[in-house]
Amino acid sequence: MTDYGHALELGIFPTPEVSSAERVLELAQLADVLGLDLVTVQDHPYQARHLDAWTLLSVIGARTTAVRVAPNVVNLPLRPPAVLAKSVATLDVLTGGRVELGLGAGAFWDAIEAAGGTRLSPREAVDALEEAVAVLRAMWTGEGTVRVDGRHHRVHGLHAGPAPAHPVGLWLGAYKPRMLRLTGRVADGWLPSMGYADPDALGAMNAVVDEAALEAGRAPEDVRRLYNVFPARSGGGSGLRGRPSDWPEQLAALTLEHGMSTFVLGTDDPGLVQAWAREVAPATRELVEAERARRASGSAPAPAEEPVEVQDEPAPGIETPRRQAATAPPFVPTPDDGRRLTGDLPWDEASRPRYPDSSDSSGYTEAQLAVPRHLVDVHDHLRTELAQVRDVVDQVARGMLSVGSARSAVNAMTMRQNQWTLGAYCESYCRVVTGHHTLEDASIFPHLRWTDPAAAPVIARLEEEHEVIHDVLDDVDRALVALVADEDGAMDRLRHVVDVLTDTLLSHLAYEERELMHPLARHGFH
């Protein structure tokens, strides 16, 4: 039994079908909003039905804010390592350090050769991969020149760089002994897949990686263990068995017995992505943390307790599911203190519909309250970003006032840079807000409207407010254009529209958390 102690991470592995391009992007945005760690895509440049991996990852990186992206895995024979190094580093810089690199030696050699690549024997492919890793590592230093005199990859005197924004994880897709030994010597992670390396084979393969790491003067835990996993097919075979509620125990066992700590789910089902993030991830982490704590203390496992179910009295007209007696700490929606920066709120708050059940959160389980709490987590991110937008606006305003009417050409250029930086930041933030609202409008709201008719008036109002906030964001964008054009009064106008955005967004988020607490706890996201 080997547990390397790595923190658990969960991600997804959607199919990059050209015919479903928008669906792939929506799944990536869903993973981002739900707080998953990773979005990966396969790289088969010769596959006509697939989107190009790097172009797709670039768009995903632009449409998301927190989730990391990675190829799973790069087809090295068709990606020269010096060019690949620059692609990885560039995307890492542009996404603020959110790129990792899964790398493979190559397969499907007929197709690779048809695309202009060179057919290699298994031994040659591993040699080429080792040379490529040397090129990548040298390029990412961003200093000096690169010299790798390999048989398959030769780089003589090329200037290193750019350096990535963070230490990019280099994960090898390895199965055979020689590739596993290379992984132990030089890689940051091992990335096998169910179906090629099933759970009963992991122990022996891990041992090869560990032995090679030790021989190279490294610790086995220097190599993170990642695992592409898939739901088991109805006809049998490898995969996660049962329903998503059955998966945490299987994943926890893979962590505690084989050290696998990053699980990447192959799926194109948005409902399964939501279950993966909201149910499977927290339950798996809880099981692993509890067992790690038990092992550290040397105590025996605690006996599992069966929950006792009780029947609550539902509010009139609302169907309430049975709740467990074991309740969670209370859920407190973010309060709205009623303070407003402007008198221009574009809706009447007093006319907002209310959900008929105004009771508190007592009686719900931790799992039920995890859903409205996640909504608060998403909203807190938006509130933090809004505060940063306001801070950037204040910095620009102070800079403009300090220069005055006699500013020099150099100071004018500096102010232009500040203004463009503000514009890019606000553009990104507006995209985050709009993406969050799009997800709610397309998925969460229809689900709640169908499962809980009493929530329909509230949802209708929230959808109307989404349209209003969209218009306010357009006003912010227009004010930024006016600021860059140096129009009279542009800074005052920008301050005002950002104040309006603050009033509307904070009012809307607090209303949504308060009124959707019961529907989300009872019915979840999907």
Salt bridges, closest charged atoms under 4 A:
ASP3 OD2 - ARG292 NE 2.85
GLU9 OE1 - ARG68 NH2 3.32
GLU9 OE1 - ARG224 NH1 3.96
GLU22 OE2 - ARG63 NH1 3.09
ASP37 OD2 - ARG285 NH2 3.21
ASP43 OD1 - ARG79 NH2 2.75
ASP52 OD1 - ARG79 NH2 3.03
ASP92 OD1 - HIS166 ND1 2.94
GLU100 OE2 - ARG68 NE 2.87
GLU100 OE2 - HIS166 NE2 3.19
ASP110 OD1 - ARG119 NH2 2.37
GLU113 OE1 - ARG119 NH2 3.04
GLU124 OE2 - ARG151 NH2 3.49
ASP127 OD1 - ARG178 NH2 2.41
GLU130 OE2 - ARG185 NH2 3.20
ASP149 OD1 - HIS156 NE2 3.44
ASP188 OD2 - ARG137 NH1 3.24
ASP210 OD1 - ARG225 NH2 2.73
ASP268 OD1 - ARG23 NH2 3.62
GLU291 OE2 - ARG294 NH2 2.68
GLU291 OE2 - ARG295 NE 2.99
GLU309 OE1 - ARG322 NH2 3.23
ASP312 OD2 - ARG323 NH1 3.39
ASP336 OD2 - ARG340 NH2 2.85
ASP337 OD2 - ARG339 NE 2.81
ASP344 OD2 - HIS496 NE2 2.84
GLU349 OE2 - ARG340 NH2 2.58
GLU349 OE2 - ARG352 NH1 3.84
ASP357 OD1 - HIS518 NE2 3.69
ASP357 OD2 - ARG522 NH2 2.55
GLU366 OE2 - ARG373 NH1 2.93
ASP380 OD1 - ARG383 NH1 2.77
GLU385 OE2 - HIS381 NE2 3.93
ASP394 OD1 - ARG495 NH1 2.82
GLU440 OE2 - HIS436 NE2 3.06
GLU440 OE1 - HIS466 NE2 3.06
ASP441 OD1 - HIS466 ND1 2.79
ASP452 OD2 - HIS523 NE2 3.52
GLU463 OE1 - ARG449 NH2 2.84
GLU465 OE2 - ARG352 NE 2.83
GLU465 OE2 - ARG461 NE 3.03
GLU465 OE1 - HIS508 ND1 2.78
ASP474 OD2 - HIS470 NE2 3.62
ASP475 OD1 - ARG478 NH2 2.44
ASP486 OD2 - ARG407 NH2 3.68
ASP499 OD1 - ARG390 NH1 2.73
GLU512 OE1 - HIS379 NE2 2.80
GLU513 OE2 - HIS379 ND1 2.82
GLU513 OE2 - ARG383 NH2 2.55
GLU515 OE2 - ARG354 NE 2.47
GLU515 OE2 - ARG514 NE 2.78
